[in-house]
Amino acid sequence: MVENVVIIGSGPAGWAAAIYVARASLKPLVFEGALTAENQTRGTLPLGQLALTTEVENYPGFPAGNLSQFLDTAIINDKRQYMAPHTGHGVTGPELMELMRQQAVNFGTRVITDDVVDIDLSKRPFRMQTLEGMEVQAHSVIIATGARANYLGLPSEDRFKNRGVSACAVCDGALPRFRDRPLVVVGGGDSAMEEATYLTKFASRVYIVHRRDAFRASKVMADRALGNPKITVKWNSHVEEVLGSDEDGVTGVRIRTQPGDHEEALEAGGYFAAIGHTPNTDFLKGQLQLTDKKYLVWTKPFRTHTSVEGVFAAGDVADDYYRQAITAAGSGCMAALDCERWLATQDVH
């Protein structure tokens, strides 16, 4: 059997694509990722990056309110029973992703909890093999594997993720836990400058911790950060530990500065890693055109086509600029429509 559409990935892009493809009666198959220790460490478990977040305040359609009754009826009990009681602050990341997943399933999407580890795009039908040894053929593929945030690799970062440790100021900066408190941003590139400047809208003070004595960011971005009175730079410094407690989450950051081997504890209510993202494209083994940062390239303006006909890309795996849930979902819709129309030209319905 050759599948009409295989969707690889299970974030907002993957589920949005699945919803549209399923409603077009194309019976999509989604590989949502494997439940492995490696995926947990890398942050690539099923449901994408949003499954690793708490409150989501900027996804349209979910204002603050009690969603518990709706969640009870919308999500199957096998999954609902593992969700924390709803807090009333809009929707949480795991809730939003489970709702998207269930919506796709309701329209007939089939879901397999496994990773695609090998894929052959040299001829059609495309061939894939999963971690558990399953082999699948498909007329078309939508790649929505996302991009994972880079962290320093400190155990304390992992301990406080979603409790004050974040990699997205635009996503999380306005949350109550960060307002009117000092915050720490780690990095020295344009992303770090942008994150730090954005956070000054909410924080009492923002510390940029950078391991060198000059930023690698563009001059205009660096000057903007350096000229902001709410930003303090800790030069020639590196983070040794994120400080906090199970009760309060992040309460500070311990840094060490060279020369002089000076140690300092910065009071902080939040820690933002701004040292880049890594798109999940390794499994493609160079079969599709990538940018210099290893993101998939859309080869047609305002379309989701990749360099191989019949293969489409959606979400953060092809977006190193916006990286928002709503833009990922939007591109998932685009990929589904592009895929459906392409299949029609191939007489696949």
Secondary structure, DSSP 8 states (H G I E B T S, - for coil): -EEEEEEE--SHHHHHHHHHHHHTT---EEE-----HHHHHHT--TT-GGGG-SEE-SSTT--SS--HHHHHHHS-HHHHTTS----SSSEEHHHHHHHHHHHHHHTT-EEE---EEEEE-SSSSEEEEETT--EEEEEEEEE---EEE-----HHHHHTBTTTEES-HHHHTTSGGGTTSEEEEE--SHHHHHHHHHHTTT-SEEEEE-SSSS--S-HHHHHHHHT-TTEEEETTEEEEEEEEETTTEEEEEEEEETTTTEEEEEE-SEEEE-S-EEES-GGGTT-S-B-TTS-B--SSTTS-B-SSTTEEE-GGGG-SS---HHHHHHHHHHHHHHHHHHHHHTT--
